[in-house]
């Protein structure tokens, strides 16, 4: 039991409800390497509408497809944290097996530029992530 601002005793909830968020991302380059772009959207699991969506955001020139994928997933995770908050279960889906397996640690990251991007990907202190494609 605790008192609120008005001195009324209340039961504290046993635990805070965890939000289940589904995030989908994609990135690419036209040509490869070339003009990089990325898209992502996220919604609460079971809902039909997106909380947020970004379509073909330009990332600049001389970008490879994997770099665009990493940029998309990083921007998407930052947007989830900003708009939904922390303490969430995050399911992440993308179509690039290389990036997903590098992010989960199943594959080693060899490319120097991708190593830097891989370090930045997700702040795992506040998010429980599950990846798929």
Secondary structure as GFF3:
##gff-version 3
##sequence-region A 1 133
A	DSSP	beta_strand	2	3	.	.	.	ID=ss1
A	DSSP	beta_strand	9	10	.	.	.	ID=ss2
A	DSSP	beta_strand	19	30	.	.	.	ID=ss3
A	DSSP	beta_strand	34	44	.	.	.	ID=ss4
A	DSSP	beta_strand	52	63	.	.	.	ID=ss5
A	DSSP	alpha_helix	65	83	.	.	.	ID=ss6
A	DSSP	beta_strand	88	94	.	.	.	ID=ss7
A	DSSP	alpha_helix	97	103	.	.	.	ID=ss8
A	DSSP	alpha_helix	112	120	.	.	.	ID=ss9
A	DSSP	beta_strand	127	132	.	.	.	ID=ss10
###
